[in-house]
Amino acid sequence: LVPSPILQCLKPYEAPYQHRFSQMSQHISNTIAMQVINSSEEKENG
């Protein structure tokens, strides 16, 4: 368990990291979606 003063010091840094993480996961899911769409289009064209 982390002492609360340390948690208070880390609080300002918490939000940007959460935001960046959600951006990253969004980007990953977008990339996967694009790959799925591309591969299905290739099958239709082929």
C-alpha positions in Angstrom: 0.0 0.0 0.0 1.3 3.5 -0.9 1.2 6.2 1.7 -1.4 8.9 0.8 1.1 11.8 0.6 2.8 10.0 -2.2 -0.5 9.4 -3.9 -1.3 13.1 -3.6 2.0 13.9 -5.3 1.2 11.4 -8.1 -2.3 12.6 -8.6 -1.5 15.3 -11.2 0.3 12.7 -13.3 -2.4 10.2 -13.2 -4.9 11.8 -15.6 -2.5 12.4 -18.5 -1.4 8.8 -18.4 -5.0 7.5 -18.3 -5.7 9.8 -21.3 -2.7 8.6 -23.2 -3.5 4.9 -22.4 -7.1 5.3 -23.7 -5.8 7.0 -26.8 -3.3 4.2 -27.3 -6.0 1.5 -26.9 -8.3 3.4 -29.2 -5.4 3.6 -31.8 -4.8 -0.1 -31.5 -8.4 -1.0 -32.0 -8.6 1.3 -35.0 -5.5 -0.3 -36.5 -7.0 -3.8 -36.0 -10.3 -2.7 -37.5 -8.5 -1.3 -40.5 -6.5 -4.5 -41.0 -9.7 -6.6 -40.8 -11.4 -4.3 -43.3 -8.4 -4.5 -45.7 -8.2 -8.2 -45.5 -11.9 -8.7 -46.2 -11.7 -6.3 -49.1 -8.8 -8.2 -50.5 -10.7 -11.5 -50.3 -13.6 -9.9 -52.2 -11.3 -8.5 -54.9 -9.4 -11.7 -55.2 
